[in-house]
Amino acid sequence: MATYAVDIDGTLCVEDRDWWKYAEAKPIKRNIAKINRLYREGHTIVLYTSRYEDDREVTAKWMKKHGVNYHRIEFGKFRADFYIDSVAKRPEEL
């Protein structure tokens, strides 16, 4: 199975320039469904973001609220088989 690195802002939720509104971010449901499918298929899902480490709790709560299945969240990029974000592999390509 593969490891998918999934960007949060602009991929799982609508990106907002008002960073303090992370808890209110609108979900992109079709992309969440695709990521959840990959998770069910047995792939490793690692969410990554350029958000500050201090935003870990609000980010994890948002994921739970919107039913996002994942293995861990990384604050910064790391080694993965695939990167899925708004500027790399597009969610529509899955």
C-alpha positions as protocol buffer text, in pm:
chain_id: "A"
residue {
  index: 1
  type: MET
  ca { x: 0 y: 0 z: 0 }
}
residue {
  index: 2
  type: ALA
  ca { x: 103 y: 360 z: -59 }
}
residue {
  index: 3
  type: THR
  ca { x: 141 y: 661 z: 166 }
}
residue {
  index: 4
  type: TYR
  ca { x: -66 y: 960 z: 58 }
}
residue {
  index: 5
  type: ALA
  ca { x: 36 y: 1303 z: 186 }
}
residue {
  index: 6
  type: VAL
  ca { x: -274 y: 1520 z: 173 }
}
residue {
  index: 7
  type: ASP
  ca { x: -264 y: 1897 z: 204 }
}
residue {
  index: 8
  type: ILE
  ca { x: -539 y: 2035 z: 426 }
}
residue {
  index: 9
  type: ASP
  ca { x: -610 y: 2392 z: 313 }
}
residue {
  index: 10
  type: GLY
  ca { x: -748 y: 2410 z: -39 }
}
residue {
  index: 11
  type: THR
  ca { x: -781 y: 2030 z: -57 }
}
residue {
  index: 12
  type: LEU
  ca { x: -992 y: 1916 z: 239 }
}
residue {
  index: 13
  type: CYS
  ca { x: -1130 y: 2256 z: 333 }
}
residue {
  index: 14
  type: VAL
  ca { x: -1180 y: 2583 z: 155 }
}
residue {
  index: 15
  type: GLU
  ca { x: -872 y: 2795 z: 209 }
}
residue {
  index: 16
  type: ASP
  ca { x: -934 y: 3114 z: 402 }
}
residue {
  index: 17
  type: ARG
  ca { x: -681 y: 3392 z: 441 }
}
residue {
  index: 18
  type: ASP
  ca { x: -819 y: 3450 z: 790 }
}
residue {
  index: 19
  type: TRP
  ca { x: -607 y: 3183 z: 959 }
}
residue {
  index: 20
  type: TRP
  ca { x: -782 y: 3230 z: 1293 }
}
residue {
  index: 21
  type: LYS
  ca { x: -1103 y: 3090 z: 1139 }
}
residue {
  index: 22
  type: TYR
  ca { x: -971 y: 2733 z: 1095 }
}
residue {
  index: 23
  type: ALA
  ca { x: -1249 y: 2590 z: 1313 }
}
residue {
  index: 24
  type: GLU
  ca { x: -1510 y: 2741 z: 1079 }
}
residue {
  index: 25
  type: ALA
  ca { x: -1352 y: 2631 z: 750 }
}
residue {
  index: 26
  type: LYS
  ca { x: -1595 y: 2489 z: 494 }
}
residue {
  index: 27
  type: PRO
  ca { x: -1524 y: 2123 z: 408 }
}
residue {
  index: 28
  type: ILE
  ca { x: -1469 y: 2006 z: 51 }
}
residue {
  index: 29
  type: LYS
  ca { x: -1685 y: 1695 z: 87 }
}
residue {
  index: 30
  type: ARG
  ca { x: -1601 y: 1528 z: -244 }
}
residue {
  index: 31
  type: ASN
  ca { x: -1231 y: 1535 z: -158 }
}
residue {
  index: 32
  type: ILE
  ca { x: -1291 y: 1409 z: 195 }
}
residue {
  index: 33
  type: ALA
  ca { x: -1486 y: 1116 z: 46 }
}
residue {
  index: 34
  type: LYS
  ca { x: -1195 y: 1031 z: -185 }
}
residue {
  index: 35
  type: ILE
  ca { x: -942 y: 1042 z: 99 }
}
residue {
  index: 36
  type: ASN
  ca { x: -1168 y: 827 z: 316 }
}
residue {
  index: 37
  type: ARG
  ca { x: -1190 y: 574 z: 30 }
}
residue {
  index: 38
  type: LEU
  ca { x: -811 y: 553 z: 11 }
}
residue {
  index: 39
  type: TYR
  ca { x: -802 y: 505 z: 390 }
}
residue {
  index: 40
  type: ARG
  ca { x: -1057 y: 220 z: 370 }
}
residue {
  index: 41
  type: GLU
  ca { x: -852 y: 58 z: 94 }
}
residue {
  index: 42
  type: GLY
  ca { x: -563 y: 34 z: 339 }
}
residue {
  index: 43
  type: HIS
  ca { x: -342 y: 321 z: 226 }
}
residue {
  index: 44
  type: THR
  ca { x: -166 y: 539 z: 482 }
}
residue {
  index: 45
  type: ILE
  ca { x: -312 y: 888 z: 494 }
}
residue {
  index: 46
  type: VAL
  ca { x: -91 y: 1162 z: 634 }
}
residue {
  index: 47
  type: LEU
  ca { x: -234 y: 1510 z: 641 }
}
residue {
  index: 48
  type: TYR
  ca { x: 14 y: 1794 z: 610 }
}
residue {
  index: 49
  type: THR
  ca { x: -14 y: 2165 z: 643 }
}
residue {
  index: 50
  type: SER
  ca { x: 183 y: 2486 z: 667 }
}
residue {
  index: 51
  type: ARG
  ca { x: -29 y: 2583 z: 967 }
}
residue {
  index: 52
  type: TYR
  ca { x: 154 y: 2646 z: 1292 }
}
residue {
  index: 53
  type: GLU
  ca { x: 204 y: 2361 z: 1538 }
}
residue {
  index: 54
  type: ASP
  ca { x: -11 y: 2563 z: 1781 }
}
residue {
  index: 55
  type: ASP
  ca { x: -306 y: 2492 z: 1549 }
}
residue {
  index: 56
  type: ARG
  ca { x: -280 y: 2113 z: 1597 }
}
residue {
  index: 57
  type: GLU
  ca { x: -578 y: 2086 z: 1834 }
}
residue {
  index: 58
  type: VAL
  ca { x: -819 y: 2296 z: 1627 }
}
residue {
  index: 59
  type: THR
  ca { x: -707 y: 2110 z: 1313 }
}
residue {
  index: 60
  type: ALA
  ca { x: -764 y: 1765 z: 1468 }
}
residue {
  index: 61
  type: LYS
  ca { x: -1106 y: 1871 z: 1599 }
}
residue {
  index: 62
  type: TRP
  ca { x: -1204 y: 1995 z: 1253 }
}
residue {
  index: 63
  type: MET
  ca { x: -1103 y: 1660 z: 1099 }
}
residue {
  index: 64
  type: LYS
  ca { x: -1311 y: 1469 z: 1353 }
}
residue {
  index: 65
  type: LYS
  ca { x: -1612 y: 1700 z: 1305 }
}
residue {
  index: 66
  type: HIS
  ca { x: -1604 y: 1644 z: 927 }
}
residue {
  index: 67
  type: GLY
  ca { x: -1532 y: 1270 z: 938 }
}
residue {
  index: 68
  type: VAL
  ca { x: -1184 y: 1279 z: 784 }
}
residue {
  index: 69
  type: ASN
  ca { x: -1002 y: 946 z: 831 }
}
residue {
  index: 70
  type: TYR
  ca { x: -624 y: 975 z: 858 }
}
residue {
  index: 71
  type: HIS
  ca { x: -326 y: 826 z: 1038 }
}
residue {
  index: 72
  type: ARG
  ca { x: -143 y: 1141 z: 1145 }
}
residue {
  index: 73
  type: ILE
  ca { x: -101 y: 1514 z: 1081 }
}
residue {
  index: 74
  type: GLU
  ca { x: 236 y: 1666 z: 993 }
}
residue {
  index: 75
  type: PHE
  ca { x: 304 y: 2036 z: 1020 }
}
residue {
  index: 76
  type: GLY
  ca { x: 543 y: 2071 z: 724 }
}
residue {
  index: 77
  type: LYS
  ca { x: 630 y: 1838 z: 435 }
}
residue {
  index: 78
  type: PHE
  ca { x: 784 y: 1493 z: 475 }
}
residue {
  index: 79
  type: ARG
  ca { x: 865 y: 1179 z: 270 }
}
residue {
  index: 80
  type: ALA
  ca { x: 563 y: 1016 z: 104 }
}
residue {
  index: 81
  type: ASP
  ca { x: 475 y: 818 z: -208 }
}
residue {
  index: 82
  type: PHE
  ca { x: 216 y: 1071 z: -327 }
}
residue {
  index: 83
  type: TYR
  ca { x: 138 y: 1432 z: -241 }
}
residue {
  index: 84
  type: ILE
  ca { x: -222 y: 1541 z: -294 }
}
residue {
  index: 85
  type: ASP
  ca { x: -282 y: 1912 z: -271 }
}
residue {
  index: 86
  type: SER
  ca { x: -412 y: 2205 z: -466 }
}
residue {
  index: 87
  type: VAL
  ca { x: -88 y: 2240 z: -665 }
}
residue {
  index: 88
  type: ALA
  ca { x: 33 y: 1879 z: -702 }
}
residue {
  index: 89
  type: LYS
  ca { x: -185 y: 1575 z: -782 }
}
residue {
  index: 90
  type: ARG
  ca { x: -540 y: 1701 z: -799 }
}
residue {
  index: 91
  type: PRO
  ca { x: -809 y: 1517 z: -600 }
}
residue {
  index: 92
  type: GLU
  ca { x: -1008 y: 1469 z: -923 }
}
residue {
  index: 93
  type: GLU
  ca { x: -725 y: 1252 z: -1052 }
}
residue {
  index: 94
  type: LEU
  ca { x: -778 y: 984 z: -786 }
}
